[in-house]
């Protein structure tokens, strides 16, 4: 419940950023430079006089777009790979070894390497994080399919000659949705954190794009005299990840019979 409310607030902030933001997040003003929070400047000003409140609100757009895009794309690709690998032996032998190789590389290092090759942009950040998340989804789906193949209803469908596409659509896919929804929520949270980490080290979104990671990275240089530059985007980032994880836990409790409270 609480996680859902927090998430709705963050989504509203992202969608209504042009109306919620007090000023242009890129506008500079010497009068706002390192100003503390006040009634006129709610979250204060940063080192070059940009409004921290507006940048924090616009930063929600970047984080939620990255999280939603990575979760959606990685689930679609991972689902396709996992379904085929679970049923077709030669695909399993080849593709899963590739997935194992990708999983052996830390996701942050893989993302940094891809960003270094393709350049810093929101789209490239989404691509880099997605590549590191696809193997986890594909292995989850593959393991689910391998267990479902032994179920009587699947064996009965095979005996009566159910076409392969119909077998996947009617019998396999519906039984993979519950774990995929839960996994998708955790991928969302991991993508938001990874984007912030990449932006923090200068390998994520461009500096001119309002991003919580960029803001925290800039604010750390003057944290002792202007802690608000780190506190406000940091709190927004923490609340978003907390909300997504709470939603994921709730979905797990509802959809997984092993975690249902009796």
Protein Blocks (a to p, Z undefined) as FASTA:
>chain_A
ZZmmmmmmmmmmmmmmmmmpmbdfkbccfklgopacdfklmnopafkopafklmmmmmmm
mmmmmmmmmmmmmmmmmmmmmmmmmmmmklmmmmmmmmmmmmmpcfklmmmmmmmmnopa
fklmmmmmmmmmmmmmmmmmmmmmmmmmmpmklmmmmmnopafklmmmmmmmmmmmmmmm
mmmmmmmmmmmmmmmmmmmnopaccfklccfklmmmmmmmmmmmmmmlmmmmmmmmmmmm
mmmmmmmmmmmmmmmmklpcZZ
